[in-house]
C-alpha cells in the first residue's frame, strides 16, 4: 500500500513538468497542469464560500479542484483541436491511480461527484476550472497577446453565461472590469506615494 501511495504522489509531481496544451496555441503562457490545479483549488474555495457553503464543504470543493486533472499525469492533456481526433480514457486512469490503498475509493467517489456536476461543491469546482482558464487569457491579454484577447472575448461571451454559480459570474465580470495588477496597485501605491512625499520633506 505504501508503494501505491508513493506512486500517487509521484504522479502529482509529474503535473509540475507538464505544460498545459493551450501553450502551443497561445505561445506566451506561464502555467503547467500543476499550477493550474493549484489555482483552481483556491478559486473553488472562494466560490464555495460566496455560495454560502461551510468551510468544511468548501474544503471538499477545494479537494475536488486539486485532483480534477490528476488523471492527465497518465493520459496527457488534449487541447481543443486534439479532442476532435482522440479520446483520453480518464475513467480508467482514475481507477488505476486510486487502486491499491484504503482511501482510494474516497478519491474515486470525489472525482465521480465532480464529473456529475450535481452538488454545489462540484459546481463550484467546475466553475473554478473555467474561471482559471479565463484568468490565464485575461493576464496574457493585458500583456499584449492578441490571441489571448481573442480567446478571452470569445470565452466571456460564450462560456460565462453558462457558469453554474452566480458567484462565478460575478467574479468573471469583476475580472473583465479590472486588470491583473490592481490587487497591489490599489493597496500600496497610495501608501508608497505618501512615503515618497515624506522622503522629499526629509522625514523618516
Secondary structure, DSSP 8 states (H G I E B T S, - for coil): -HHHHHHHHHHHHHGGG-B-TTHHHHSS---BHHHHHHHHHHHHHHHHHHTT--HHHHHHHHHHHHHTTTTHHHH----TTGGGT----HHHHHHHHT-SSTTHHHHHHHHHHHHHT-SHHHHHHHHHHHHHHHHHHHHHHHTT-HHHHHHHHHHHHHTGGG-S-HHHHHHHHHHHTS-TTHHHIIIIIHHHHHHHHHHHTT--
